[in-house]
């Protein structure tokens, strides 16, 4: 077994010989540099998980050479060995953690198994946009069970110029973690978005699109001509079941003026119900 002080010069001088080998540090037992046949090099630490010669040997990869300095790798090796002394098994713990999806992976599963399967198309598109454009780039690489309220709070604060969008991020993340809890991916009740104060939202206003105006016009024309029947909800008292199909010019004329009078919300309500807009008998 080759041992020597692992320094930058030592590491840089190591070359592949066609088979995997490890050069061990002469100051920290179990710490070394592994060289693969491809020439790739990484800092490792080897230990026994438990007491006695029969305990399994574990190899823990600290980092690839070039990512950190030899001195930092040595310090991390000491930390790993210290955890082993206290009864921990860092290599097995890392393997278990790798079984937990990242936030990005959880988001994909959430969209596939829950949102697209159980939500309307428009809702699914909205969730997809929030997750793909905002959540994944910011925190996608974090393990789902390691995501903290602090991280979500910073993401929320970074969107202060778009308060509506920022608050929807909290809602989507909360919904995603509710799904993850039910699926057993994280402990049930886990929600890193809980307890974060939302931004105050200003009233939102928009104008009807051409298609929406066309639908509104069609509903009004039907009300003026053939009339529109009342929609009966069989689950509620039959208060309107005796109402006839009705048509009345005055209410329809009022609706004609809504888009021009600057009342988009009410016009949008008419558009939303389309040809089923009820018009009381005059």
N, C-alpha and C positions, 0 to 999 in steps of 0.2 A: 504494500500500500504506500503510495507516494504522499508524503506530507511536506509542506513548506509554508512559509508565511504568504498568505494570499494578499497580494497588492495589485495595483493597476498594472504594473510592469509584468508581474507574473501572469495575470489573466490575459494580457495582450499577447504574450508569447506562446500561449497554448494553441496548438494546432491539431486538427483531426488526424487520426492515424488509421481511419477506416473502420473503427469500432468504438463503441461508447466506453468512456472511462471517466473517472473522477479524481481530481487532485484535492487532497484534504488539507485543511488549515492546521498548522502546528500549535495554535494557541487555544482554539475553541474546538473541543472534541465534537465531531459530527458535522461540522460546517465545512463545505467544500464547493468546488466548481465542477459541474458536470459538463462534459464535452461530448456532443453527439456525432455520429458519423458524418452528418451534413455540415458540421462545423459550428452549429448553434451551441451557445454556451449559456449556462444559467447557474445561479447561486442556489445551493440546496443545503438542507440540514437533515440528518438522519438520527432517529432515536428509537427506543423501545417503548411501546405503549403499554406500560404496566411494569410490575416488578418481576425479576427473575429472567433467566436465560430463555425460558419458553415464551416470553412475551413477544408479540408480533413486532417486526421492524417496520417503521414508517419512514417514508421519504417525503419531505415537505419542500416544495419549490418556492423559494423566496421571491426571486425576480430574474428576468433575463439580464445577462451581462450588458451593460450600457444603459440600462434603465436607472440603476442606482450605483453608488460607489461601493467598492469592497468594504470600506469601514462601516457604511450604513447596513450592508448585507450582514456583516458580522454582528452588528448590534441587534438586528432583527432575529438572527439565529439564536442569540442569547435569550431574547424574549420568548421564543418558541420553546427552548429548552427549559426556561423558567416555568412556563405553563405546564410542561410535562411533569416537572417535579411536584407540582400541586395537583396532579391527578388528571390533567386534561389531555386530550388527544387532538391537537390542532389539525392534523391531516384529515382525520375522520370528520371533524367539525366542518372543515372546508368542503369536503365531499357532500355532506348533508346540505350545506348552504347552496351548493351548485344545483341541488334539486329544486330549490325555490326559484320561481321565474323572476326575471327582472320586471320592472314596471312596464317596459315596452312589450315584453312577452305577455304579461297579464292583460295589457290593453288589447292586444290582438285576440286573446282568448275571450275576453269580455265582449268584444264586438261580435265574434263568431257565435259563441254559445248563448249569449243573452240578448244583446241589443238587436242584431239583425233578425234573430229568431222571434223576438217578442215585442218589438217596437215598430212603429210606423216608419216608412221609408225616410220621411223628412227628419224624424228624430234620429234615426241611425246615421244619416248624413251629417247632422249637426254634431253628434257625439264623435264621429270619425274625424271631423275637422278639428275639434278641440284637442283630441288625443294626438293626432298626427302632426298638427302644426304647432302646438304649444307644449303639451305634456311630455311627449317622447323626446324632443330635442333637449328639454331642460333636465329631466330626471329619469329618462328611459333606461339608463344603465344601472340604476340603483336597484338592489334586490327588493322585491315587493314587501317583504317583512321587515326591511330595514329603513323604509321611507319614514321620515320624521315630520312632525308638524312644523318644525323650523324650516325645512326645505319647501314645504307647500306654502308656508307663510311668505317666504322670500319670492317664490314664483308669483303668488297673488299680488304682492306689493309691486313687483316689476311691471304689472299690467294696470297700474293706477290710472293711466290715461284712457283706458277703455274699461270702466268699472263694470258694465254689464257683462263683458266677456270675462273679466277677472272672476266675477261671482259665479259665472257658469262653469268655470274651471273647478271651483270648489264643489259644485253640485255633481259634475261628472265624475270627479275623483271619488267623492263620497259614494256615489252609486256603484262605481267599479269595485270599491272595497267591500261594500255590502255583498256584492256578488261573490267576491273572493272569500269572504267569511262563510257564506253558505256552501261554497264549493270545497271548503277545507283547505284552501291555499294559504290563508293566513288565519290566525285565531279569530273566531267570530267576535264582532264588536270592534275590530281594528278599523280605525278611520283617521288617518293623519290630517284630514281636512276639517275634522271636528274642532270647534272652539275658536276658529279664526273669524274675526269680525269682518263682515262683508262691507264693501263700499256702498255708499248711498248712490242710488241710481236715479238719474233724471228721467222724466217722462219721455218715452220714445214716440216719434211721429214719423210716418212715412206716407207716400202718396200711392194711389192705386196704379198698377201696371195696365198696359193696354188690354191684356187678356182679362184682368179683373174688371175693368170698366165695361168690357163687352159682356161679361156674364151678368154684371149688375143691370146693364141695359136690357138684356133678355128677360131678366126677372121682372123688371118694371113693366115691360111691354106685355108680358103674360098677365100681370095683375090688372092692366088697363083694358085688356081685351077679353080673354076667356076666363079670367079669374083664377085664383089659386086656392086649393083646398087646405083646410087646417090640418096640420100634422097631429095625429092622435097618438099619445103615449099610453099604451094599454096597461102599463104598470102604475099609472096614476089615476086619480078620480076622473071620471069621464065628463069633465066640465065643458069640453068643446065638441063633444061627439054629435051634438045636434046642429052645429054650425054648418051652413051650406057653403058650397063653393062660392067664393065671392069675388067681386071686382069693383073697384071704386077709383074714380079718377083723381080725387083730391089727395089721398095719401100717396098715390103713385106720382102725382105731379110734384109733391114735396120731395120724394126720393130723387126725381130728376134733377132737382136743384142742389142736392147734397154735394156732389163732387165739385160744383162751381162755388158753393157757399163756404168751402173750407172746412168740412166736417168729415175727414177721411175715416175716423173710427166707425161712425155709424154707417157710412157707405160700405166700408169693409165688412161690417156685420151683415149687411144685405147680400154682399157678394159671397160671403162665407156660406150662407144658407141657400144661395143660388135660387133655383126655381121653386124652392119650398118655402120662400118667404111668406108668412101669413099676413094677410091684409084684412083687418076687421070689416064686417059689413057696415056700409054707410047708412 
